[in-house]
């Protein structure tokens, strides 16, 4: 069996309000950048006539920022659900994120990395974490040198909600579905003079039934594998923060965070083959737990002028992960077997950053900073077999320990200046990386030290108040993940093993973009042409070990090239109906000569999404969202298209209370189909789940007097930010 904790999200309606463009906007807290101004909390609908909210979409020279505070999916769904409706972003059925077809994406929270979004568990975390505390999503397909260069596709920055209203304010939320899933949470703030206290607590229960079929042809013959899995688990999110204005120019901040995911999975599989490997049935039980704890301290000194400041950030984070499984395999020939196998991973991360921003330096803005990070990883695989669970013998082929340390010392500088209608920002980031690996069980050690520089360039030209052109370039890197480098062969099920490759090199990508944006009244249009050239692309490679047993490992491709055209449009169809549509035509070419193919492979993919919002009455609001992702090329095959349609309705009771109903996957069409097609291996894997469900929920705002009206239509507002 191929046992995975397949966590299909409790997706809810995904619908982004119509987006208005702000030509310039102060960035939210981000790597290498100053801390953004506090954000106001959302509240309830008030009326149909709207003057607009320029904060719905903000655009600066190096990013686009989308508001999700009014997205119904953010009320009942996960972060993965909210991301599915952001232009340029795709999220598949397992929570895997890609930007314009590239899955090498860095995900930040308030400009800072998190261990929850590293490694193979990132998709699970995105599907488990609630979206109701996310205010904005920043998309940077060509980030400036102020940001770490990790992630060749770019950066997605999740900006959380904040408020500094005097006194005590808060929000209580609860949602439940027709299939037994539910979630809820409370968030609050207390502001008294120089002191601000804030906190969040959330709970989420998921249960899901999933199906997987695998049809495979190898030199040993053909085989089929059918499985059904039932997942049941809980997620807890806790956060507490404090801000204190030591002086009018100095603010001290502290924050503690705790997140836990705990899931149990049962599976039943049947394996049939025409080859020499015997048929079998297999029953499994698995328990997965991931704990993430972090504490941070910040200091900000404000010099004269709103953009002249110095910040310092110190953070310590610890992530503990474990997955333990039991399995009974009933073979058609030979002795049956009981198995115990599992995997543990402990990570400690320490980060120190300091950033300095100064305007009016030669007529422009200078930013510079240092970013040091120390990461320690301890991976432990264990396995045993026997005639019963009480009579187990340790299997050396399944037991190993791997230690991995990575230290990064970086410094950057960017400079931005306007020359009339023309604006330019140049940047350079220098990094010294030190890597040490120790495969303790196998007695194999390795190290890799290297120094690299990463330039960036952003250009903007304002033709008139309606038309703007932008161009950009950046060099990015995708460093191999820890398990990508572990050379030990890890047992997954009788037909599947996985191993890393200690000789992997980082993937380096040069990315170019040229875009045009137009805004007039209720209409906003964006067209962006992009091109990326990569060397040493890190990818999965599947090999046949014989008797239908496969080994998945990691290798560097020779090179790849991709590019495309992205179109975004939104506006108002009637005074009460608004729309937002986007489409992406993506071309990809892979030099797969070292994967058993001759020459190159290429393909073109079309994807898109459409949202319609209807403010039927001052109290009734409807949303419909649909998206499709086209056929995607992989190094040894492709992934089939997938689609989804979602519906939602919100009823405003008063200024503090509203009710929400959402229908996820209304057409029951969401699935994931992966095809491997090489001269020696044919494999079709199909995963489906009962994603379709109806959610009922409410949100109640308390304290702080009358809340700021929530707005859904943003077509006619003044530019903000």
C-alpha positions as CSV (number, residue, x, y, z in Angstrom):
1,X,0.0,0.0,0.0
2,X,1.0,3.6,-0.4
3,X,0.0,5.0,3.0
4,X,-0.5,8.7,3.2
5,X,-2.5,10.9,5.4
6,X,-4.5,12.4,2.6
7,X,-6.0,15.4,4.1
8,X,-8.6,16.8,1.8
9,X,-9.6,20.3,2.9
10,X,-12.9,21.3,4.3
11,X,-13.1,23.7,1.4
12,X,-15.8,26.3,1.5
13,X,-17.0,28.9,-1.0
14,X,-14.1,30.6,-2.6
15,X,-14.9,34.0,-3.9
16,X,-12.9,37.1,-4.0
17,X,-14.6,40.5,-4.1
18,X,-14.0,42.7,-7.1
19,X,-10.6,44.3,-6.8
20,X,-9.6,47.9,-7.1
21,X,-6.1,49.0,-7.8
22,X,-4.1,51.2,-5.5
23,X,-1.2,52.5,-7.6
24,X,1.1,52.6,-4.6
25,X,0.8,51.0,-1.2
26,X,3.0,50.5,1.9
27,X,3.9,46.9,2.2
28,X,2.8,44.7,5.1
29,X,5.4,43.4,7.5
30,X,7.8,41.5,5.3
31,X,11.3,40.2,5.1
32,X,13.7,43.0,4.8
33,X,11.0,45.6,4.9
34,X,9.6,47.9,7.6
35,X,6.6,47.0,9.7
36,X,3.3,48.1,8.1
37,X,0.8,50.3,9.7
38,X,-1.9,48.6,11.8
39,X,-4.8,47.2,9.9
40,X,-8.5,47.7,10.8
41,X,-10.6,44.7,11.6
42,X,-13.5,43.8,9.3
43,X,-17.1,44.1,10.3
44,X,-20.6,43.7,8.8
45,X,-22.3,44.8,5.6
46,X,-23.9,48.2,5.5
47,X,-25.9,49.1,2.5
48,X,-25.5,48.6,-1.2
49,X,-24.1,52.0,-2.2
50,X,-20.4,51.8,-1.7
51,X,-17.8,54.5,-2.2
52,X,-15.1,51.8,-2.5
53,X,-12.2,50.5,-0.6
54,X,-8.8,51.0,-2.3
55,X,-7.3,48.4,0.1
56,X,-9.1,45.5,-1.7
57,X,-6.1,45.3,-4.0
58,X,-2.9,47.1,-3.6
59,X,-0.1,47.2,-6.0
60,X,3.5,48.4,-5.4
61,X,6.5,48.0,-7.6
62,X,7.4,44.5,-6.4
63,X,4.1,42.9,-5.3
64,X,0.3,42.7,-5.6
65,X,-1.8,42.4,-2.4
66,X,-5.3,41.0,-2.3
67,X,-7.8,41.4,0.6
68,X,-9.5,38.2,1.7
69,X,-11.2,39.7,4.8
70,X,-14.5,39.8,2.9
71,X,-14.1,36.4,1.2
72,X,-16.7,33.9,2.5
73,X,-14.2,31.1,2.3
74,X,-12.2,32.8,4.9
75,X,-15.1,32.6,7.3
76,X,-15.5,28.8,7.1
77,X,-12.6,27.4,5.2
78,X,-8.8,26.8,5.4
79,X,-6.0,28.9,4.1
80,X,-5.8,26.5,1.1
81,X,-9.5,27.5,0.3
82,X,-8.7,31.2,0.4
83,X,-5.6,30.8,-1.8
84,X,-7.6,29.1,-4.5
85,X,-9.2,32.3,-5.4
86,X,-6.1,34.5,-5.6
87,X,-4.9,35.3,-9.2
88,X,-1.7,33.5,-10.1
89,X,-2.2,30.9,-7.4
90,X,-3.3,27.3,-7.8
91,X,-4.0,24.7,-5.0
92,X,-4.6,21.1,-5.9
93,X,-6.7,18.5,-4.1
94,X,-3.9,17.7,-1.6
95,X,-3.2,21.3,-0.7
96,X,0.0,21.7,-2.9
97,X,0.4,25.3,-3.9
98,X,1.9,26.6,-7.2
99,X,2.4,30.0,-8.7
100,X,1.9,30.2,-12.4
101,X,2.5,26.5,-12.7
102,X,5.7,26.3,-10.5
103,X,5.3,24.5,-7.2
104,X,8.5,25.9,-5.7
105,X,6.7,28.6,-3.6
106,X,7.8,30.2,-0.3
107,X,5.0,30.8,2.1
108,X,5.4,33.4,4.8
109,X,3.2,34.7,7.7
110,X,3.5,38.4,8.2
111,X,6.8,38.4,6.3
112,X,8.4,35.6,8.4
113,X,9.0,31.9,7.6
114,X,7.3,29.2,9.5
115,X,8.3,25.5,10.0
116,X,4.6,24.6,9.4
117,X,5.1,25.5,5.7
118,X,8.4,23.5,5.1
119,X,8.7,20.0,3.7
120,X,6.1,17.4,2.7
121,X,3.6,18.5,5.4
122,X,3.1,22.0,3.9
123,X,-0.1,21.0,2.1
124,X,-1.6,19.4,5.2
125,X,-0.9,22.6,7.2
126,X,-2.5,24.9,4.6
127,X,-5.6,22.7,4.6
128,X,-5.7,22.5,8.3
129,X,-5.1,26.2,9.4
130,X,-8.2,28.4,9.4
131,X,-8.3,31.4,7.0
132,X,-10.4,33.6,9.2
133,X,-7.4,35.3,10.7
134,X,-5.9,36.2,7.3
135,X,-6.5,39.8,6.2
136,X,-4.5,40.0,3.0
137,X,-2.5,37.7,0.7
138,X,0.6,39.3,-0.9
139,X,1.8,37.7,-4.2
140,X,5.4,38.4,-5.3
141,X,6.3,36.5,-8.4
142,X,9.5,38.5,-8.7
143,X,10.4,39.6,-5.2
144,X,13.0,42.2,-4.5
145,X,16.4,41.5,-3.0
146,X,15.0,42.5,0.4
147,X,13.4,39.1,0.5
148,X,15.1,35.7,0.7
149,X,15.6,34.2,-2.7
150,X,14.1,30.8,-1.7
151,X,11.3,29.6,-4.0
152,X,11.8,29.9,-7.7
153,X,8.1,30.7,-8.3
154,X,8.1,33.5,-5.8
155,X,6.6,34.3,-2.4
156,X,3.1,34.2,-0.9
157,X,2.9,36.3,2.2
158,X,-0.1,35.8,4.5
159,X,-0.8,39.0,6.4
160,X,-2.8,38.5,9.6
161,X,-5.6,40.8,10.9
162,X,-4.7,43.4,13.4
163,X,-6.5,46.3,15.1
164,X,-5.6,49.1,17.5
165,X,-9.1,50.4,18.4
166,X,-9.1,51.9,22.0
167,X,-10.6,49.5,24.5
168,X,-11.5,45.8,24.1
169,X,-12.7,44.4,20.8
170,X,-13.1,40.9,19.5
171,X,-14.8,38.4,17.2
172,X,-16.4,35.0,17.9
173,X,-16.8,32.6,15.0
174,X,-18.3,29.1,14.6
175,X,-19.1,26.9,11.5
176,X,-20.4,23.3,11.1
177,X,-20.9,21.2,8.0
178,X,-23.5,18.6,7.0
179,X,-20.8,15.8,7.1
180,X,-19.5,16.2,10.6
181,X,-16.8,18.8,10.2
182,X,-16.8,21.9,12.3
183,X,-14.5,24.8,13.4
184,X,-14.6,27.9,15.5
185,X,-12.5,30.5,17.1
186,X,-12.2,33.7,19.1
187,X,-9.9,36.7,18.6
188,X,-9.5,39.8,20.7
189,X,-7.5,43.0,21.3
190,X,-7.2,45.3,24.2
191,X,-5.6,48.8,23.7
192,X,-4.9,51.1,26.6
193,X,-2.6,54.0,25.9
194,X,0.9,52.6,25.2
195,X,-0.1,49.0,25.7
196,X,-1.7,46.6,23.2
197,X,-2.6,43.0,24.0
198,X,-3.9,40.6,21.3
199,X,-4.7,37.0,21.1
200,X,-6.4,34.3,18.9
201,X,-7.6,30.8,19.7
202,X,-9.0,28.5,17.1
203,X,-10.2,24.9,16.8
204,X,-10.9,22.8,13.7
205,X,-12.2,19.3,13.4
206,X,-11.9,17.5,10.0
207,X,-13.1,14.1,8.9
208,X,-12.8,12.8,5.3
209,X,-13.2,9.7,3.3
210,X,-10.8,9.4,0.3
211,X,-10.2,6.9,-2.4
212,X,-7.0,6.0,-4.4
213,X,-6.5,3.8,-7.4
214,X,-3.2,3.0,-9.0
215,X,-2.8,1.2,-12.4
216,X,0.8,0.4,-13.2
217,X,2.7,-1.4,-16.0
218,X,6.4,-2.3,-15.5
219,X,8.8,-4.9,-16.9
220,X,7.4,-7.3,-14.3
221,X,3.9,-7.0,-15.6
222,X,0.7,-5.1,-14.8
223,X,-0.8,-4.3,-11.4
224,X,-3.7,-2.5,-9.8
225,X,-4.0,-1.1,-6.4
226,X,-7.3,0.2,-4.9
227,X,-7.6,1.8,-1.5
228,X,-10.0,3.6,0.7
229,X,-8.9,5.8,3.6
230,X,-10.8,7.5,6.4
231,X,-9.2,10.5,8.1
232,X,-10.2,12.1,11.4
233,X,-8.4,14.8,13.2
234,X,-8.2,18.1,15.1
235,X,-6.2,21.3,14.8
236,X,-5.6,23.9,17.5
237,X,-4.1,27.4,16.9
238,X,-3.2,29.7,19.8
239,X,-1.4,33.1,19.6
240,X,-0.7,35.9,22.1
241,X,1.0,39.2,21.4
242,X,2.0,42.3,23.3
243,X,3.1,45.7,22.0
244,X,4.4,48.5,24.2
245,X,5.3,52.0,23.1
246,X,8.4,52.6,25.2
247,X,8.8,56.1,23.8
248,X,6.9,58.0,21.0
249,X,9.6,56.6,18.6
250,X,10.3,53.1,20.1
251,X,8.0,50.1,20.2
252,X,8.7,46.8,21.8
253,X,6.7,43.7,20.7
254,X,6.5,40.1,21.7
255,X,4.6,37.1,20.5
256,X,4.1,33.4,21.3
257,X,2.4,30.9,19.0
258,X,1.3,27.3,19.3
259,X,-0.2,25.1,16.6
260,X,-1.1,21.4,16.7
261,X,-2.3,19.0,14.1
262,X,-3.3,15.5,15.1
263,X,-4.9,13.1,12.7
264,X,-5.7,9.4,12.7
265,X,-6.0,7.5,9.4
266,X,-7.3,4.0,8.6
267,X,-6.9,2.3,5.3
268,X,-7.9,-0.8,3.4
269,X,-6.1,-1.7,0.1
270,X,-6.2,-4.5,-2.4
271,X,-3.2,-5.2,-4.7
272,X,-3.4,-7.5,-7.7
273,X,-0.7,-8.2,-10.3
274,X,0.3,-10.4,-13.2
275,X,3.9,-10.3,-12.1
276,X,5.9,-12.3,-9.6
277,X,5.1,-10.2,-6.6
278,X,2.1,-11.9,-4.7
279,X,-1.3,-10.3,-4.5
280,X,-2.3,-9.0,-1.1
281,X,-4.8,-7.2,1.0
282,X,-3.6,-4.7,3.6
283,X,-5.2,-2.9,6.5
284,X,-3.4,0.0,8.1
285,X,-3.8,2.4,11.0
286,X,-1.7,5.6,11.2
287,X,-1.4,8.4,13.7
288,X,0.1,11.7,12.8
289,X,1.0,14.7,15.1
290,X,2.7,18.0,14.4
291,X,3.4,20.5,17.1
292,X,4.8,24.0,16.2
293,X,5.9,26.4,18.9
294,X,7.5,29.8,18.4
295,X,8.4,32.9,20.4
296,X,9.6,36.2,19.0
297,X,10.7,39.7,20.1
298,X,10.7,42.8,18.0
299,X,12.0,46.4,18.4
300,X,11.1,49.3,16.0
301,X,12.6,52.7,16.2
302,X,10.9,55.5,14.2
303,X,13.2,58.3,13.0
304,X,11.8,61.6,11.8
305,X,9.6,60.8,8.8
306,X,7.1,58.0,8.4
307,X,9.3,55.7,6.3
308,X,12.6,56.3,8.2
309,X,12.9,53.4,10.7
310,X,15.1,50.7,12.1
311,X,13.7,47.3,13.1
312,X,15.1,44.2,14.7
313,X,13.5,40.7,15.0
314,X,14.6,37.7,17.0
315,X,12.7,34.4,16.8
316,X,13.0,30.9,18.0
317,X,10.8,28.1,16.6
318,X,10.5,24.4,17.3
319,X,8.6,21.9,15.2
320,X,8.0,18.3,16.2
321,X,6.5,15.8,13.8
322,X,5.7,12.1,14.2
323,X,3.8,9.6,12.1
324,X,3.4,6.0,13.4
325,X,1.7,3.2,11.5
326,X,0.6,-0.4,12.0
327,X,-0.2,-2.7,9.1
328,X,-1.4,-6.2,8.5
329,X,-0.7,-7.6,5.1
330,X,-2.5,-10.8,4.0
331,X,-0.5,-12.3,1.1
332,X,-2.0,-14.7,-1.4
333,X,1.3,-16.7,-1.3
334,X,3.8,-16.8,1.6
335,X,3.6,-15.8,5.2
336,X,1.4,-12.9,6.3
337,X,3.1,-10.0,8.1
338,X,2.4,-7.5,10.8
339,X,4.4,-4.2,10.6
340,X,5.2,-1.3,12.8
341,X,6.9,1.6,11.0
342,X,7.1,5.4,11.5
343,X,8.9,8.6,11.0
344,X,9.9,11.4,13.3
345,X,11.3,14.9,12.6
346,X,12.4,17.6,15.0
347,X,13.4,21.0,13.8
348,X,14.8,24.0,15.7
349,X,15.1,27.3,13.9
350,X,16.6,30.6,15.1
351,X,16.3,33.8,13.1
352,X,17.8,37.3,13.7
353,X,16.9,40.1,11.3
354,X,17.6,43.8,11.3
355,X,16.3,46.2,8.6
356,X,16.9,49.9,8.0
357,X,14.9,52.1,5.7
358,X,15.7,55.7,4.9
359,X,13.9,58.0,2.4
360,X,15.3,61.1,0.7
361,X,18.7,59.5,0.0
362,X,19.7,61.1,-3.3
363,X,16.0,61.6,-3.9
364,X,15.1,58.0,-3.4
365,X,14.5,55.4,-0.7
366,X,17.4,53.2,0.6
367,X,16.7,49.9,2.4
368,X,19.3,47.6,3.8
369,X,19.5,44.8,6.3
370,X,21.0,41.6,7.7
371,X,19.2,38.2,7.9
372,X,20.9,35.3,9.8
373,X,19.2,31.9,10.2
374,X,20.3,28.7,12.0
375,X,18.3,25.5,11.4
376,X,18.9,22.1,13.0
377,X,17.0,19.0,11.8
378,X,16.9,15.5,13.4
379,X,15.1,12.8,11.3
380,X,14.4,9.3,12.7
381,X,12.9,6.5,10.7
382,X,12.0,3.2,12.4
383,X,10.4,-0.1,11.3
384,X,9.9,-3.7,12.5
385,X,8.1,-6.8,11.3
386,X,6.8,-10.0,12.8
387,X,4.1,-12.7,12.9
388,X,2.1,-10.5,15.3
389,X,2.2,-7.0,16.8
390,X,3.6,-8.4,20.0
391,X,6.4,-10.3,18.3
392,X,8.3,-7.7,16.3
393,X,11.9,-7.7,15.1
394,X,13.6,-4.5,14.2
395,X,14.1,-4.2,10.4
396,X,17.5,-2.5,9.7
397,X,16.4,-1.7,6.2
398,X,13.7,0.6,7.6
399,X,15.5,2.1,10.6
400,X,17.9,5.1,10.3
401,X,18.7,8.5,11.7
402,X,19.6,11.6,9.7
403,X,21.0,14.9,11.0
404,X,21.0,18.0,8.9
405,X,22.1,21.6,9.7
406,X,21.8,24.6,7.5
407,X,23.1,28.1,8.4
408,X,22.4,31.1,6.1
409,X,24.1,34.5,6.6
410,X,22.7,37.2,4.3
411,X,22.8,40.9,3.7
412,X,20.9,43.0,1.2
413,X,20.4,46.5,-0.2
414,X,17.7,48.0,-2.4
415,X,17.3,51.5,-3.7
416,X,14.1,53.0,-5.3
417,X,13.8,56.3,-7.0
418,X,11.3,58.1,-9.2
419,X,12.3,60.0,-12.3
420,X,9.1,61.8,-13.2
421,X,6.7,59.2,-14.5
422,X,9.4,56.5,-14.4
423,X,10.3,54.6,-11.2
424,X,13.2,52.2,-10.7
425,X,14.2,49.9,-7.9
426,X,17.4,47.9,-7.9
427,X,18.6,45.4,-5.3
428,X,21.3,42.9,-4.5
429,X,21.4,40.2,-1.9
430,X,24.5,38.2,-0.9
431,X,24.3,34.9,1.0
432,X,26.8,32.6,2.6
433,X,25.3,29.1,3.1
434,X,26.8,26.3,5.2
435,X,25.3,22.8,5.1
436,X,26.2,19.8,7.1
437,X,24.6,16.4,6.8
438,X,25.1,13.2,8.7
439,X,23.4,9.9,7.8
440,X,24.2,8.4,11.2
441,X,23.0,4.9,10.5
442,X,24.9,4.6,7.2
443,X,28.0,6.4,8.4
444,X,27.8,8.9,5.5
445,X,28.5,12.6,6.1
446,X,28.6,15.5,3.6
447,X,28.9,19.2,3.7
448,X,28.4,22.0,1.2
449,X,29.4,25.7,1.6
450,X,28.8,28.3,-1.0
451,X,28.5,32.0,-1.6
452,X,26.0,33.5,-4.1
453,X,24.5,36.8,-5.0
454,X,20.9,37.4,-6.1
455,X,20.1,40.6,-8.0
456,X,16.7,42.1,-8.6
457,X,15.4,45.0,-10.8
458,X,11.9,46.5,-10.9
459,X,10.8,49.3,-13.3
460,X,7.6,51.2,-13.5
461,X,6.2,53.8,-16.0
462,X,3.0,55.7,-15.5
463,X,1.6,56.7,-18.9
464,X,-1.4,58.5,-17.4
465,X,-3.7,58.1,-14.4
466,X,-5.3,55.0,-16.0
467,X,-2.3,53.2,-17.6
468,X,0.9,51.8,-16.0
469,X,3.6,49.6,-17.3
470,X,5.9,47.4,-15.1
471,X,9.0,45.3,-15.8
472,X,11.0,43.2,-13.4
473,X,13.8,40.7,-13.1
474,X,15.0,38.5,-10.2
475,X,17.3,35.6,-9.6
476,X,15.8,32.9,-7.3
477,X,17.0,29.7,-5.7
478,X,15.3,26.4,-4.7
479,X,17.4,24.7,-2.1
480,X,16.7,20.9,-1.6
481,X,14.6,20.1,1.4
482,X,16.1,18.1,4.2
483,X,14.6,14.7,3.2
484,X,15.6,15.4,-0.4
485,X,19.2,15.0,0.7
486,X,18.8,11.9,3.0
487,X,20.3,9.0,1.0
488,X,18.7,6.3,3.1
489,X,16.0,4.2,1.4
490,X,12.8,4.7,3.4
491,X,10.0,2.1,3.3
492,X,6.5,3.4,2.5
493,X,4.6,0.2,1.6
494,X,5.5,-3.1,-0.1
495,X,5.5,-1.5,-3.5
496,X,7.0,1.9,-2.7
497,X,10.3,3.2,-1.3
498,X,11.7,6.7,-1.2
499,X,15.3,8.0,-0.9
500,X,17.0,11.3,-1.1
501,X,20.1,12.4,-2.9
502,X,23.0,14.0,-1.0
503,X,24.5,15.2,-4.3
504,X,21.6,17.5,-5.2
505,X,22.5,21.1,-6.1
506,X,20.3,24.1,-5.6
507,X,18.0,25.1,-8.5
508,X,18.7,28.6,-9.8
509,X,16.1,30.5,-11.8
510,X,16.2,33.8,-13.7
511,X,12.7,35.3,-13.9
512,X,11.5,38.1,-16.2
513,X,8.2,39.9,-16.3
514,X,6.5,42.7,-18.3
515,X,3.1,43.9,-17.3
516,X,0.4,46.5,-18.2
517,X,-2.3,47.6,-15.8
518,X,-5.4,49.7,-16.5
519,X,-7.9,51.2,-14.1
520,X,-10.8,53.5,-14.7
521,X,-13.9,53.9,-12.6
522,X,-15.2,50.4,-11.8
523,X,-12.9,48.6,-14.2
524,X,-9.4,47.2,-13.5
525,X,-7.4,45.1,-16.1
526,X,-4.0,43.5,-15.8
527,X,-1.9,41.7,-18.5
528,X,1.5,40.2,-17.5
529,X,3.9,38.3,-19.8
530,X,6.5,36.3,-17.9
531,X,9.5,34.0,-18.7
532,X,11.6,31.8,-16.4
533,X,14.8,29.9,-17.2
534,X,16.1,27.4,-14.7
535,X,19.2,25.3,-14.3
536,X,19.5,22.2,-12.1
537,X,15.7,21.8,-11.6
538,X,15.1,19.5,-8.6
539,X,12.4,16.9,-9.3
540,X,11.0,13.5,-8.4
541,X,12.3,10.6,-10.4
542,X,10.6,7.2,-10.2
543,X,12.5,4.0,-10.9
544,X,11.5,0.3,-11.2
545,X,13.4,-1.9,-8.7
546,X,11.9,-5.1,-10.1
547,X,8.8,-7.1,-9.3
548,X,6.7,-3.9,-9.6
549,X,8.5,-2.2,-6.6
550,X,9.2,1.5,-7.2
551,X,11.8,3.8,-5.8
552,X,11.2,7.5,-5.8
553,X,14.2,9.7,-5.5
554,X,15.3,13.3,-6.3
555,X,17.5,14.5,-9.1
556,X,18.6,17.7,-10.9
557,X,17.3,18.1,-14.4
558,X,19.6,19.6,-17.0
559,X,17.4,22.7,-17.5
560,X,13.8,23.9,-18.0
561,X,12.1,27.0,-19.5
562,X,8.6,28.2,-19.0
563,X,6.6,31.3,-19.7
564,X,3.1,32.6,-20.3
565,X,0.5,35.3,-20.3
566,X,-1.7,36.1,-17.3
567,X,-4.9,38.2,-17.7
568,X,-7.0,39.7,-14.9
569,X,-10.2,41.7,-15.2
570,X,-12.8,42.9,-12.8
571,X,-15.6,45.5,-12.7
572,X,-19.3,46.0,-12.3
573,X,-22.0,44.4,-14.4
574,X,-24.8,46.3,-12.6
575,X,-24.9,48.5,-9.5
576,X,-25.4,45.3,-7.5
577,X,-23.4,42.7,-9.4
578,X,-19.6,42.7,-9.7
579,X,-17.2,40.2,-11.3
580,X,-13.6,39.1,-11.2
581,X,-12.1,36.8,-13.8
582,X,-8.5,35.7,-14.5
583,X,-6.8,33.4,-17.0
584,X,-3.3,32.0,-17.4
585,X,-1.7,30.5,-20.5
586,X,1.4,28.6,-19.4
587,X,4.1,27.0,-21.6
588,X,6.7,24.7,-20.1
589,X,9.7,22.9,-21.6
590,X,11.9,20.3,-19.9
591,X,15.2,18.9,-20.9
592,X,14.7,15.4,-19.6
593,X,17.6,13.7,-21.2
594,X,18.8,12.3,-17.8
595,X,15.3,10.9,-17.1
596,X,15.3,8.3,-20.0
597,X,13.8,10.6,-22.6
598,X,15.4,11.8,-25.8
599,X,15.5,15.6,-26.3
600,X,13.0,17.9,-24.6
601,X,9.4,17.7,-23.6
602,X,7.0,20.6,-23.7
603,X,3.3,21.4,-23.1
604,X,0.9,24.4,-22.9
605,X,-1.6,24.7,-20.1
606,X,-4.7,26.9,-19.8
607,X,-6.2,27.7,-16.4
608,X,-8.6,30.3,-15.1
609,X,-11.2,31.4,-12.5
610,X,-14.4,33.5,-12.4
611,X,-16.2,35.1,-9.5
612,X,-19.5,36.8,-9.4
613,X,-20.8,38.8,-6.3
614,X,-24.4,39.9,-6.0
615,X,-25.5,42.3,-3.2
616,X,-29.2,41.5,-3.6
617,X,-30.3,43.7,-0.7
618,X,-28.5,45.7,2.0
619,X,-28.6,42.6,4.1
620,X,-28.3,39.7,1.6
621,X,-25.0,38.9,-0.3
622,X,-24.4,36.0,-2.7
623,X,-21.2,34.7,-4.2
624,X,-20.3,32.1,-6.9
625,X,-16.8,31.0,-7.7
626,X,-15.5,28.5,-10.3
627,X,-11.9,27.6,-11.2
628,X,-10.1,25.2,-13.5
629,X,-6.5,24.1,-13.7
630,X,-5.4,22.7,-17.0
631,X,-3.2,19.7,-17.8
632,X,0.3,20.2,-16.3
633,X,3.6,18.8,-17.5
634,X,5.7,16.8,-15.0
635,X,9.2,15.5,-15.6
636,X,8.0,11.9,-16.3
637,X,4.4,12.5,-17.3
638,X,1.6,15.0,-16.6
639,X,-1.3,15.8,-14.2
640,X,-4.8,15.9,-15.5
641,X,-7.0,19.1,-15.2
642,X,-9.2,19.6,-12.1
643,X,-12.1,22.0,-11.5
644,X,-14.3,23.2,-8.7
645,X,-17.5,25.3,-8.2
646,X,-18.4,26.9,-4.9
647,X,-21.5,28.9,-3.7
648,X,-22.1,31.1,-0.7
649,X,-24.7,33.3,1.0
650,X,-24.4,35.8,3.9
651,X,-27.2,37.3,5.9
652,X,-26.6,40.4,7.9
653,X,-28.6,40.5,11.1
654,X,-27.2,43.8,12.5
655,X,-23.9,45.6,12.7
656,X,-22.3,42.9,14.9
657,X,-23.9,39.6,13.8
658,X,-24.1,37.8,10.5
659,X,-24.8,34.3,9.3
660,X,-23.1,32.4,6.4
661,X,-24.0,29.4,4.3
662,X,-21.5,28.0,1.9
663,X,-21.5,25.0,-0.5
664,X,-18.2,23.6,-1.4
665,X,-17.5,21.6,-4.6
666,X,-21.1,22.0,-5.7
667,X,-20.6,19.7,-8.8
668,X,-18.6,17.1,-6.9
669,X,-15.8,17.4,-9.5
670,X,-12.6,17.9,-7.5
671,X,-10.0,15.1,-8.0
672,X,-6.3,14.6,-8.6
673,X,-5.0,12.4,-11.4
674,X,-1.3,11.9,-12.0
675,X,0.2,10.1,-15.0
676,X,3.7,8.7,-15.3
677,X,4.6,7.7,-18.9
678,X,8.2,6.7,-19.6
679,X,9.7,4.0,-21.8
680,X,9.9,1.6,-18.8
681,X,7.1,2.7,-16.5
682,X,3.4,3.5,-17.0
683,X,1.5,4.6,-13.9
684,X,-1.9,6.3,-13.4
685,X,-2.8,7.4,-9.9
686,X,-6.3,8.8,-9.2
687,X,-7.2,10.4,-5.8
688,X,-10.7,11.5,-4.9
689,X,-12.6,12.4,-1.7
690,X,-16.0,13.4,-0.5
691,X,-15.1,17.1,-0.6
692,X,-18.7,18.3,-1.3
693,X,-20.4,19.7,1.8
694,X,-22.6,22.5,3.1
695,X,-21.3,24.7,5.9
696,X,-23.4,26.9,8.3
697,X,-21.7,29.5,10.3
698,X,-21.9,32.8,12.1
699,X,-19.6,35.7,13.2
700,X,-20.3,38.0,16.1
701,X,-18.2,41.1,16.7
702,X,-18.1,42.4,20.3
703,X,-16.7,45.5,22.0
704,X,-15.3,48.6,20.5
705,X,-18.5,50.3,19.6
706,X,-20.0,50.3,16.1
707,X,-17.6,48.4,13.8
708,X,-16.3,49.7,10.5
709,X,-18.8,48.8,7.7
710,X,-17.7,45.8,5.7
711,X,-17.6,46.4,1.9
712,X,-17.9,44.0,-1.0
713,X,-17.9,46.2,-4.0
714,X,-14.7,48.0,-4.8
715,X,-15.1,49.2,-8.4
716,X,-15.7,52.9,-7.9
717,X,-13.5,53.8,-4.9
718,X,-10.7,56.2,-4.7
719,X,-7.1,54.9,-4.8
720,X,-5.9,54.0,-1.3
721,X,-3.0,52.4,0.5
